[in-house]
Amino acid sequence: MSDDKEDPNKTELSLKEKLKSEIEEADWSMLEPHFSRQAIVQVSSDLDLPTVSEKVAMDDVDSIKKWMTEGKVVRPTEEQVNTWKENPYKKAFQFIIVQPYVLIQEKLELKQ
């Protein structure tokens, strides 16, 4: 019976670790098709992307609403997207797909 109590904790840890291992990098040109289908969600650089992706996967509405209210988890604005489009290969992002969303986080600019 004690194994049953430990399994949820192990599941949470394994979910976060699994999500962390699925984070990849891309430039805007690779992410733009997801924006076209309104699936892009931008995560502030001061948040931990694996933590946010775990909360989304677990449908933790309270955490997500809090971050949205604080402006830390948002849909990118047209102005931001236009800036990224100007140099689609120079802006790098970390991203992870948590269906139906693609969570992105800006990285430093790529060097030429």
N, C-alpha and C positions, 0 to 999 in steps of 0.2 A: 504493500500500500504506500509506503514512503516513496517508492519510485514514481508513483502517479503524481505526487506533489512536486517532485523535482522536475518532471518532464516539461511543465509549462515554462519554467525558468530557462531550461535548456533550449526550448523551442524559441523563446524570445532572443536569446543570445545567438542561436544559430541563424535566426532570421536576419538580425542586424549584420552578422558576419557575412551571410550570404549576399545581402544587399551591398555591403561594402565591397565585396569581391566583384560585383557587377558594374561598378562605377567605371566609366570610360571617359576618354577625352575626344573632343571633336571641335572643328571650327564651325562658324555659323552656317556655312553653305551646306553642311551635313544635317544641321538641325532645322533648317528653314522649312522643309516639308511638314514637319511636326507642328510648326507654328501655323502653317496654312490650314491645318485641321483643328486648330485651337487647342492643342494638347500641351503646349509649353507652359511650364510654371517655373518662374525664376526664384531661386533661393538666395537670400542674402549671404554674403561671404563670411559674416560673423556667426552663421549657424553651421552645424555639422551636417553635411549632406547625408551621410548614412543614418543619422538620427531622424532627420526629416523624412527620408524615404521610408524608414521603419514606421513612423507615425502615420504616414499616408497609407502604407500597406495594411496597417492595423485599423484604419479608419478612426483614428484618434481625433475626433472632431474638435474637442476642446483645445488641444495643442495647436491644431491647424488654424482654428479661428483666432487664437491669441496671436500667432505669427502673422496672420493676414491683417489683423487690426493694427499691429505694430509696423506693417509694411515690409515685413521680412520674407514673406512668401506671397508673391504677386504674379499676375500675368504681365508679361513685358508690354510696355507701351509701344505705340507705332513709332514714336520718336527714337526709342532705344533700338528697335528693330531696323529702322532706317540707317542708324549709325552703324550697326553691325553689318548691314548689307553693303555699305560703302567700302568696307575692307573685309569681305567675308572669310578670307584666309589668314587674317592677322589676329583675329580675336579667338582665343581658345576658351573652351568651357569644359567643365566636368559635367557629366550627365549620367542619369540612370532612368530606365524606364520602369515605372510602377503603373501598370495599366489602370486607367487609360491615359495617364499623364507621362510626360517626359520632364523630369525635374532637372533644371540646369543651374549651374553656378559658374559665374565668370572667373576666369584665371587671368594671370598677367598676359600682356600682349605677346604674341609669338615674335621671335626675331626673324628678320629676313635672311 
